[in-house]
């Protein structure tokens, strides 16, 4: 997930609002913690949505392929 990590990190300020729309259960504290890192986003999606790691990573990759 290195390539997607670079994309999300590089465009975090542009994509943050869209991430918030996609995953509405994320809190303001979650967004403060994230800073555009896919590993952290994956972990938070696992917590908030009950995804396993593979599902969270797939969700992120699918979302990024549509928005970048």
N, C-alpha and C positions, 0 to 999 in steps of 0.2 A: 504494500500500500504506500510505498515511498513516493511514487509519482502523484498520487491523489493527495498525499500529505502536503507536498510542495504546492499544489494548485490551491488547496483550501487555505493554507497558511498565507500564500501570496495575495490572495483575493479576499481575505477574511472580512475586511471592512465592507467590501461590496456585497458579499454573500450572506453576511450575518442576518439581515432581515429575512432573506429567503429561507435560511435555516430555521429561523424562528417560526415562519409560516408552516414549514414542512413538519417540524417536530414541536408542536405546541405545548407539550408537557415540560419542556426545558424552562428553567427558571432564569431570572436575571443573574443569580449567583452562578448558575451553570455557564452562562455566557461570559461572565467575568473570568471564570476558571479556564474556559476553552482556549481562547486566544488563537483559534484557527488550527488547532492540532487535531488531526484525525484520530489519533490514539485516544485522546481524552474524550472526543466526541463519541467514539465507539463505546468507551466505558460508561459514559453517561446514558447513552441510548440503552445499554444493557440494564442499567439501574432503573431508569424511568419507564421503559417499555417491556422489560423482561426478556429482551432478545438475548440469544447466545452470541458469542463473539463473531462467529461466521455470519449470522443474520445481520448484526449491526454493521459489519464491514461491507456486506453486500448492499445494504440500504444506502450507506454513504456512497459507495461506488456508483450505484444506479442513479442516485440523486446528482452526483457530480457530473456524470456523463450527460445529463440533461441540462445542466446549468453552467457548464464551462466550455 
